[in-house]
Amino acid sequence: MKVIIAEKPDQGAALAKPFPHKKGQGFIEVLPNQLFPQGAYITWAIGHLLQLQPPEKYNSQWKKWSIDTLPMIPEKFKYEVTRSKFKQFNAVKALLKKPNVTEIIHAGDAGREGELIVRNIVNMAGIKKPMKRLWISSLTPKAITEGFSKLLDESDTRSVFFEAYSRACADWIIGMNASRIYSILLKQKGMSDVFSAGRVQTPTLALIVKREKEIESFVSEPFWEVTADFDIEGKVYQGKWEKDKQSRLQDKETAVKISEFCKGKPAEVKDIFTERKEYQPPLLFNLSSLQATANKLYKFSPQKTLDTLQKLYQKGIVSYPRSDSNYVTKGEAETFPEIMAKLISLSSYQDLFPQPVKSLMNNKRYVNEQKVTDHYAIIPTEQVKDPEKLQADEQKIYDLVVRRLIAAHYDKSIFDYTTLVTLVDGRAEFVSKGKVQIQEGWRKVIFQNESEDEQLLPHVLAGETGKVKSVKVKEGKTQPPKRYTEGQLITLMKTAGRHLDNEELEKVLSSTEGLGTEATRASIIAGLKDRKYIDVKRNAVFATDKGKVLIEAIGEKILASPEMTAKWEQRLREIGQGKASAPQFMEQVKKLSGKIIEDAVEASGEWTFDGIDTETIQRTSSRSSLGKSVGACPFCKAKVIDKGEFYGCSAYKKTKCSFTLSKMIMKKKISQTNAKKLISEGRTDVIKGFKKGERTFDAALKWNSEAKKLEFEFQN
């Protein structure tokens, strides 16, 4: 018998689907068949069943947060079973220990994390039995059976495990030590909160804070432009005044003078320039490009796109979601005719057929073995699904993936861009721009949500004359840089090399795909939200005061630099390829953790946080206080409990009782003691230091039971 370990329950079910099977508790038993003559057990993790032990498990002195105990570096890293997942771990362990089980098949996701998850379970269970590796990029029955018939030896992917294990341990060392040192030092500056720091999240936050500073320091300035409507032999169009390729004037008087000069004057077509541009169909999706597209079109967060894509993958209708490649091998390209033949029968895509390009087999823009890494591009599988039968979010993501593949079978799109120069009274030049679509091509398949700034210009010839019909002055203001969207942030993380001055390091980031990996970028952004470093409002990413404080404290040090991540990712990839030593890498990480602590202590004496509201950066709850009662609800008499950011009625889910009490009112923390007094006695003690604008005042908080609202009560 063989035990097959998948990464998630749904994947386990998908792996069992091609074979006769029956369900057990925490596993599926595959009955004897041609591929498994003696049958097999399929079981699964639930994501990470194990986690690296916290500091206090290595050394009791590390429980207390103190500079004296830093850096914390375990002699040997140890894993422990996540408390909520003991049951499944024991189910897997029991199967592995069965005497009739002679082989393990590692069927985790074909990537670094999947490699780590399953091997850690086997190691923790203390099992030493022969192991094979299933490495597939889709969960169709065909891919599954082919994968099981061509299993890899576990040694083929062992170095990938070393890479993932090194990454996890190194992240623990940097994250634990950096988070503690900055939390301790910033607490000394009056900010009683936990400041999490890490090698990917911190440089990503630094990019966001940098943009925030650019916006805050931007000074808007007015400008004026002059536009004119021309009538050239009955043909009407509009132009904008330009000189030396500049259309904006810094003073209104000059703009008005130009306008007055041009009124009713003769005009002549001086020059016409036409440039033809050809646009190839877009590349197939990798995860980052799909996340960026879904965010732009549907405002989906990167995590939502990944989660939705994962569901489609587990249904077997798209390929592996965490791919970093835009290309496929010839093997995948051979399936395209079958996929296309099935898509033509669906009403959603019938008007896109027949496609002009019949085969991509010899098109290196899409089919390029050398550019396929662990996985090929995200494509629909031959298990084609009618998108109208999917849930709304799944339908949108699946449609994007399908249309990218169809668009690849279309011709390029072609536009003519025309620039028209009109001379007024032999002196003032006006420029008009327009474009004409010569060939629609792939744009028939993928709608381009572009602003159509260019007007449709009439057919005029150089030398033709006419007059100025009307002229006007338009006032505008220079605009600050725009905040990043979550989709742009994903792209920025991927191309973070543009923020490096060192050319070699740009090449490193280019080859290692920037900050983080396809699999981790969405979770990094989600983590920044959870830790209150960023807010996302209307799809725009804002840095919070807490985020600004951390980056201000770190400054230009190595922890906030893409440079460290570039070198780090390069070495990890080399470990995964068997070209670098994991122990040597870990020694460098240990030295780096010491340097981070030294840098922080040295810089802390000079820290100033001018312009940042540091008073509100306070921890509003601890794990020990969460869920604790502070009294009876004034509305319904149920318990009022600590909910983290606020105190709220415990009956909310049942009765929708709306009573809440914020823990931060006018930049002043409301302690649990005062919350209890307010609820039980109707009044708090006098609280000093409420702030409204520039004014500071002292007052008690009072509950008005008739109006059912909170009021201030002043001493005098």
Residue, then its C-alpha position, 0 to 999 in steps of 0.5 A: m500500500k502507498v500513502i499519498i499526501a496532498e496539501k489540502p482536502d479538496q486536492g486530495a478529493a481531486l487526486a482520488k477522482p480518477f480511481p474507484h475509492k471510498k471515504g474514511q475519516g481524514f483520508i480516502e481509500v483508493l481501491p486496487n486498480q491498474l496504477f495502484p494494484q494494492g490500492a492506496y490511501i490519500t490523505w492531506a494537510i490543511g495548509h500548514l499543519l506545523q509551525l516553527q516553535p515560538p521563541e519561549k519554547y527554545n529558551s524560557q528567557w526569550k518569553k520576555w521582550s528585552i533588548d538584552t536577549l536579542p538576537m534570539i537564534p535557536e541552535k536547532f529549529k523545531y516544528e510543532v503541530t498547530r493546536s487546531k490541526f492535531k486531529q488531521f496530523n494524527a490521522v496522517k501519522a496513523l496511516l504512515k505508521k501502518p505496517n502494510v504501507t511501504e511507500i509515501i507519495h508526496a503530492g503537495d503543490a508542485g512548488r516550494e511551500g508544497e514541498l515544505i508542508v508535506r516533508n515536514i509532516v513526514n519528518m514530524a511523524g518520524i517515518k522513514k519509508p521510501m518516498k516518490r514525488l507527484w509533480i503536476s500543474s493541473l488537476t484534470p483526471k488526465a494530468i493526475t493519471e499521467g503524473f502518477s505514472k511518471l513519479l519523480d524520485e524524492s531526491d529530485t526535489r529535495s533541494v527545493f525543500f532545503e530552499a523552503y526550509s532555509r527561507a522559513c528559518a531565516d524569516w523566523i530569525i529576521g522577523m522575530n528579532a526585528s519585530r522585537i527590537y523595533s517594538i521595544l524601542l518604539k515603546q520607549k518613544g510612547m508607542s505601546d504596540v507591536f511592530s512586525a518587521g520582515r525581509v519582504q513586508t518591510p521593503t514593500l511597506a517602504l515603497i508605499v510610505k515613499r509614495e505617501k511622502e511624495i503625495e504629502s510633500f507635493v505642492s499643487e501649482p496652477f497652470w493655463e492652457v489655450t485651446a482653439d477650434f479650427d475650420i479648415e475648408g469646412k473641416v472642424y477640429q480642435g488643437k492646443w497651443e504649444k511652444d517647445k513641446q510645452s502647452r502649460l503656461q505659468d501665468k494667466e496673463t500670457a495665456v489670455k494674450i495668446s487667446e486674444f491674439c488668435k481670435g478670428k485669425p487665419a489658420e494653416v495646416k503646417d505639418i501632418f505626422t502619422e505613425r503606425k503602431e502595432y500591438q502584439p496580443p498580450l502574453l498568457f497570464n502568470l499569477s502577478s499579471l492576473q492579479a493586476t488585471a483583476n484588480k484593475l477591472y474588478k477591484f479584486s484584492p490580490q488575495k481574492t484573485l488567488d483564492t478564486l483561482q485556487k477554487l478553479y484549480q481544484k475544480g480542474i478547470v485551470s492550471y496551477p495558480r501560483s505560476d510565475s511563467n507566461y509561457v507553455t511547453k509544446g506538450e501544453a500547446e498540443t492541448f489548445p486545439e481541443i480546448m478551442a473546439k470546446l470553447i466554440s460551443l459556449s455562447s459566451y465565446q461563439d462570436l470570437f470564432p473562428q480565430p485567425v491563427k490556427s496554431l501556436m505550436n511554433n510561436k515562441r511568444y507563447v510556446n517556449e520551453q526555456k522560459v517555463t520554470d516549475h510551472y507553465a502559464i495559467i491556462p484553461t485545461e481541456q476540462v472546459k467549463d461554461p463560465e455562466k455555470l460558475q459563481a460570479d467571482e469564479q466566472k470573472i477570473y475564469d473568463l479572463v484566463v480563457r480570453r487570454l488564450i483565445a486572444a493569443h490566437y488572434d492577429k496583432s492590433i494596428f493603430d495610426y497615430t496622427t499629429l497635426v500642427t496648425l499655424v495661426d497667423g504665421r506665428a502661434e502653433f497648435v497641436s492636435k492628436g488623434k488615432v485611427q484603428i486600422q486593424e482590431g486584431w486581438r482587441k476584439v477578444i479583450f476589452q481595453n478600458e482606456s481613456e480615449d483622449e485622442q479625437l477623430l481628426p478630419h482628413v486635411l492636407a498640409g498647406e490647406t487654410g482656414k480660420v480660428k472659429s473660437v479660442k478659450v483659456k483653460e485653467g488647471k492644477t498640477q496633480p500629485p502622484k497617485r496612490y498605488t492600487e493593490g494591483q499596481l502594488i503587486t506589479l511594483m513588488k514584482t519589478a522592484g528592481r526599478h528602485l535600485d541604483n545598482e545595475e547588478l542588483e537590478k539584474v538579480l531582482s529581475s531574475t528572482e522576480g522582485l520582492g516575494t514570490e508569486a505565491t507570497r505577494a498577496s499574503i504580504i499585502a494582506g499582512l500589511k493590512d492586518r497589522k494596520y500598516i496600510d489601509v485600502k480605500r476605493n482600491a487605493v493604498f494608504a500608508t497609516d501613521k503606524g506604517k510611517v513610524l516603522i519606516e521612519a525608524i528603519g530609515e535607509k537601513i538594510l531591512a527596508s531595502p530591496e537590496m537585501t531581498a534581492k541578494w536573499e532571493q538569489r541565494l535561496r534560488e541557488i539553494g533550490q537549484g543545488k548550487a549553494s549551501a543552506p548552512q552557509f546562508m543561515e550563518q549570514v542570516k544570523k550575522l544580519s540579525g545582529k546588524i539589524i539590532e545594532d542599527a536600530v539601537e544606534a538610530s533610536g537616539e535620533w528618532t523624530f516623528d514630526g508630522i506623524d500622529t504617534e499618540t494613537i499608535q497604542r495596542t488596543s487589546s491583548r490576547s488575554s483581554l479579547g472576549k472578556s466582559v466589561g458589563a451589561c449592554p445598555f441596549c439589551k442587557a447581554k454582555v459587552i465584551d472586548k472585541g479588539e478595536f472596540y467593546g461591543c455587544s456579545a449578542y450582535k450575531k443573534t439580535k444585531c444589537s448595535f451597541t459599541l464603544s470605541k477604544m480610541i476617542m479623540k486620540k485618547k485610549i479608553s481603558q478597560t477599567n473606564a469602560k467597565k465604569l461607564i457601562s456599570e455606573g454610567r460615567t468614567d473618571v475624568i480622562k485627561g488629554f482629549k484632542k480636537g484639532e489643536r485644542t486639548f481638553d479633560a473630561a469624563l465620558k457619560w452615557n445618556s440613557e435617554a438619547k442612547k449616546l455618549e457625551f462629554e461631562f466637563q468638571n466646570 
